[in-house]
Amino acid sequence: MARGGRVRPGLLIPLACLLLLLLATLLPSLLRGGGRREATGRVRASGGGPAPAGTRVTARFGARFEVVLTNGRGEFRLSFVPEGPGTCVAEWGPLRAEVPAGPGVLRISLPRTFRLAGRVVDGMTGEAIPGARARCGEVEGSTDERGRFRFETVPAPRGRPPALEVAAPGYRLLLLEPSPDDPWDDLFLRLDR
């Protein structure tokens, strides 16, 4: 500024641009009454208790999305929920549930069953092992001539998939524990002798 409180002409354009940028940023929030809105939620397991800690929750609103993990009580918080329709997906391994998303409190229940499919091959040769026994909790079956197996409805007690056991004569037993990131709908399993 020059003496006498006058603004120098060279500063007028940058100051006007800064003011316009500030207005463009704040005006939508002021008109909507707060702008950024939060949502909290809880993911329940099929048995009624909380979903396992680390259940991934993905909220999508058009091109924007946010991914968060649940705590030990199955709770989560979304930091940005824009206006308009959205979806919220909870996933833990093969368990997946989707609900409409918006501001406020979201409740998601993981399904009681899941689909399991895969292929079993020899760990050295990569050739299919027909007749291998696959067991996941209460569900059991054998691989076909291409080494494939499929179970459409495997129960998920307490909201967590049971371990998968795969055995074949002459091979070591394979025990696969579920993890939050494994969808289990297209497994490729190698058995060692």
Stockholm file with secondary structure:
# STOCKHOLM 1.0

chainA/1-193         MARGGRVRPGLLIPLACLLLLLLATLLPSLLRGGGRREATGRVRASGGGPAPAGTRVTARFGARFEVVLTNGRGEFRLSFVPEGPGTCVAEWGPLRAEVPAGPGVLRISLPRTFRLAGRVVDGMTGEAIPGARARCGEVEGSTDERGRFRFETVPAPRGRPPALEVAAPGYRLLLLEPSPDDPWDDLFLRLDR
#=GR chainA/1-193 SS CCTTSCCCHHHHHHHHHHHHHHHHHHHHHHHHTSSCCCEEEEEECTTSSBCCTTCEEEEEETTEEEEEECCTTSEEEESCCCSSCEEEEEEETTEEEEEEECSEEEEEECCSEEEEEEEEEETTTCCBCTTCEEEETTEEEECCTTSEEEEEEEECGGGSCCCEEEECTTSCCEEECCCTTCCCSSEEEEECC
#=GC SS_cons         CCTTSCCCHHHHHHHHHHHHHHHHHHHHHHHHTSSCCCEEEEEECTTSSBCCTTCEEEEEETTEEEEEECCTTSEEEESCCCSSCEEEEEEETTEEEEEEECSEEEEEECCSEEEEEEEEEETTTCCBCTTCEEEETTEEEECCTTSEEEEEEEECGGGSCCCEEEECTTSCCEEECCCTTCCCSSEEEEECC
//
